[in-house]
């Protein structure tokens, strides 16, 4: 089964839990506005690992810190919340 999943079931579950924590944090980005307004943030395992003014700088910083891109949620934190009509 490890071959099919690419990792052990325990590791997959840990990764999913970390992604859930990160997604919840960036989905409720109003909490991040005071500290990271108008910045790109990289969140991994529910923690902001880096914040930069532009996306390329953020990716370089994440790479330099060894933060895995595949497990990182990246988002631009806008000061003013947009209204989306779906």
Backbone as numpy.savetxt, mean C-alpha at the origin, in Angstrom:
# Nx Ny Nz CAx CAy CAz Cx Cy Cz
0.58 -28.77 -3.19 -0.23 -27.58 -3.19 0.63 -26.32 -3.19
1.81 -26.36 -2.56 2.68 -25.19 -2.54 3.03 -24.72 -3.95
3.20 -25.68 -4.87 3.52 -25.31 -6.25 2.39 -24.52 -6.88
1.18 -24.92 -6.63 0.02 -24.25 -7.22 -0.16 -22.85 -6.64
0.03 -22.70 -5.34 -0.14 -21.41 -4.68 1.09 -20.52 -4.80
2.24 -21.13 -5.02 3.48 -20.36 -5.07 4.10 -20.17 -3.70
3.41 -20.61 -2.67 3.89 -20.52 -1.28 3.03 -21.46 -0.45
3.42 -21.61 0.80 2.63 -22.48 1.68 1.30 -21.79 1.98
0.28 -22.56 2.33 -1.01 -21.95 2.69 -0.88 -20.94 3.82
0.00 -21.18 4.78 0.20 -20.25 5.88 0.76 -18.93 5.36
1.74 -19.00 4.45 2.33 -17.79 3.88 1.32 -17.03 3.04
0.49 -17.75 2.29 -0.55 -17.10 1.49 -1.54 -16.38 2.41
-1.93 -17.03 3.49 -2.87 -16.41 4.44 -2.26 -15.16 5.07
-0.99 -15.21 5.44 -0.32 -14.02 6.01 -0.29 -12.88 4.99
0.00 -13.22 3.74 0.03 -12.21 2.70 -1.33 -11.57 2.48
-2.37 -12.39 2.49 -3.73 -11.86 2.32 -4.13 -10.97 3.50
-3.76 -11.36 4.70 -4.06 -10.55 5.88 -3.33 -9.21 5.80
-2.08 -9.24 5.39 -1.33 -7.99 5.24 -1.92 -7.10 4.18
-2.35 -7.68 3.06 -2.97 -6.90 1.99 -4.28 -6.30 2.47
-5.05 -7.05 3.24 -6.31 -6.54 3.78 -6.05 -5.34 4.69
-5.08 -5.44 5.56 -4.74 -4.32 6.45 -4.33 -3.08 5.66
-3.50 -3.30 4.65 -3.04 -2.17 3.82 -4.20 -1.54 3.06
-5.05 -2.37 2.49 -6.20 -1.86 1.73 -7.15 -1.08 2.61
-7.38 -1.56 3.82 -8.26 -0.84 4.74 -7.68 0.53 5.09
-6.38 0.59 5.29 -5.75 1.86 5.64 -5.88 2.87 4.49
-5.57 2.46 3.27 -5.64 3.42 2.17 -7.07 3.70 1.74
-8.00 2.79 2.00 -9.40 3.05 1.67 -10.00 4.12 2.57
-9.49 4.21 3.76 -9.95 5.22 4.71 -8.89 6.31 4.77
-8.54 6.85 3.60 -7.39 7.75 3.51 -7.59 9.10 4.19
-8.78 9.39 4.66 -8.98 10.64 5.41 -8.06 10.67 6.62
-7.75 9.50 7.18 -6.82 9.44 8.31 -5.40 9.79 7.88
-5.10 9.60 6.60 -3.75 9.84 6.10 -3.55 11.27 5.59
-4.65 12.00 5.37 -4.56 13.32 4.76 -3.70 14.28 5.56
-3.88 14.32 6.86 -3.11 15.28 7.68 -1.61 15.10 7.52
-1.17 13.88 7.42 0.27 13.62 7.37 0.81 13.50 5.95
-0.01 13.00 5.01 0.51 12.68 3.68 -0.26 13.34 2.54
-0.92 14.45 2.77 -1.70 15.11 1.72 -0.84 15.44 0.51
-1.38 15.13 -0.67 -0.73 15.41 -1.95 0.59 14.64 -2.12
0.67 13.47 -1.52 1.84 12.61 -1.65 1.41 11.21 -2.10
2.33 10.51 -2.71 2.15 9.10 -3.01 2.62 8.32 -1.79
1.85 7.33 -1.36 2.25 6.50 -0.23 2.30 5.04 -0.65
3.20 4.32 -0.03 3.30 2.88 -0.19 3.02 2.24 1.14
1.99 1.39 1.18 1.56 0.76 2.42 1.75 -0.75 2.28
2.45 -1.33 3.23 2.70 -2.76 3.23 2.41 -3.32 4.62
1.62 -4.37 4.68 1.21 -4.98 5.94 0.61 -3.97 6.91
-0.18 -3.04 6.35 -0.92 -2.09 7.17 -0.12 -0.91 7.68
1.11 -0.73 7.19 1.96 0.38 7.63 2.45 1.17 6.44
2.46 2.49 6.58 3.04 3.33 5.55 4.55 3.13 5.59
5.09 2.61 4.50 6.53 2.33 4.43 7.31 3.47 3.80
6.63 4.28 2.95 7.29 5.42 2.32 6.23 6.37 1.80
6.61 7.64 1.70 5.74 8.67 1.12 6.62 9.65 0.36
6.23 9.94 -0.88 7.02 10.82 -1.73 6.10 11.68 -2.58
6.68 12.73 -3.16 5.91 13.65 -3.99 5.51 13.07 -5.34
6.33 12.15 -5.87 5.95 11.56 -7.16 6.12 10.04 -7.11
5.43 9.39 -8.04 5.37 7.93 -8.04 6.73 7.28 -8.23
7.52 7.80 -9.15 8.85 7.21 -9.39 9.72 7.29 -8.15
9.69 8.41 -7.46 10.47 8.56 -6.23 9.98 7.58 -5.16
8.68 7.40 -5.08 8.12 6.44 -4.11 8.62 5.03 -4.41
8.55 4.62 -5.66 8.99 3.27 -6.01 10.48 3.07 -5.74
11.28 4.08 -6.01 12.72 4.00 -5.70 12.93 3.84 -4.19
12.18 4.62 -3.40 12.33 4.55 -1.94 11.89 3.19 -1.41
10.77 2.68 -1.91 10.31 1.35 -1.49 11.37 0.30 -1.82
11.91 0.37 -3.04 12.95 -0.58 -3.44 14.18 -0.47 -2.55
14.60 0.75 -2.23 15.79 0.93 -1.40 15.59 0.40 0.01
14.35 0.39 0.47 14.04 -0.14 1.81 13.73 -1.63 1.80
13.73 -2.23 0.60 13.46 -3.67 0.49 12.00 -4.02 0.67
11.12 -3.07 0.45 9.68 -3.33 0.59 9.21 -3.99 -0.71
8.61 -5.17 -0.62 8.20 -5.89 -1.83 7.04 -5.20 -2.55
7.26 -4.84 -3.81 6.22 -4.17 -4.59 4.95 -5.01 -4.70
5.10 -6.32 -4.84 3.95 -7.19 -5.03 3.03 -7.21 -3.81
3.54 -6.83 -2.66 2.75 -6.85 -1.44 2.44 -5.45 -0.93
2.63 -4.45 -1.79 2.48 -3.06 -1.39 1.32 -2.41 -2.12
0.48 -1.71 -1.37 -0.60 -0.92 -1.94 -0.08 0.50 -2.10
-0.21 1.04 -3.31 0.27 2.39 -3.61 -0.93 3.27 -3.91
-0.92 4.47 -3.31 -2.05 5.38 -3.51 -1.59 6.83 -3.39
-2.22 7.69 -4.19 -2.00 9.13 -4.07 -3.04 9.66 -3.10
-2.61 10.38 -2.08 -3.51 10.90 -1.05 -3.89 12.33 -1.42
-5.11 12.50 -1.84 -5.60 13.82 -2.22 -6.15 14.57 -1.02
-5.91 15.86 -1.00 -6.41 16.69 0.09 -7.94 16.76 0.05
-8.48 16.94 -1.13 -9.93 17.03 -1.31 -10.45 15.70 -1.83
-11.42 15.16 -1.17 -12.00 13.88 -1.55 -12.84 14.05 -2.81
-12.66 13.13 -3.74 -13.44 13.17 -4.98 -14.75 12.41 -4.80
-15.76 12.88 -5.50 -17.02 12.15 -5.54 -17.04 11.35 -6.82
-17.16 10.06 -6.70 -17.19 9.17 -7.85 -18.61 8.69 -8.07
-19.05 8.77 -9.29 -20.37 8.27 -9.66 -20.14 7.03 -10.52
-20.60 5.92 -10.04 -20.39 4.65 -10.76 -21.65 4.18 -11.41
